[in-house]
Amino acid sequence: MTHKTNGIVLRTVKFGETSVIVTICTELFGVQSYIVNGVRISTPKR
């Protein structure tokens, strides 16, 4: 189920090469952690 709510980002932690773990304080659900994939740019290593 998808919900739309406002939130404040409390912390971000790098995870893997292109992902981050985000801790957010939301209006409906309190403090939640999410893995967001592909938000960091991965540059090819030469």
C-alpha positions, 0 to 999 in steps of 0.5 A, a space after each residue: 500500500 502506498 501512502 503520501 506524507 510529509 517528512 524530515 530527513 534525519 540521517 543518510 548513510 551510504 550503502 553500496 555504490 549507488 544507494 543510501 539508507 535514509 532515516 525519516 521522521 514522517 507525520 503519519 508513521 514516526 521515525 522510519 528507515 528506507 533504502 533508496 536505490 540508485 540515487 548516488 552516481 556511479 562513475 565507471 572505473 577505468 
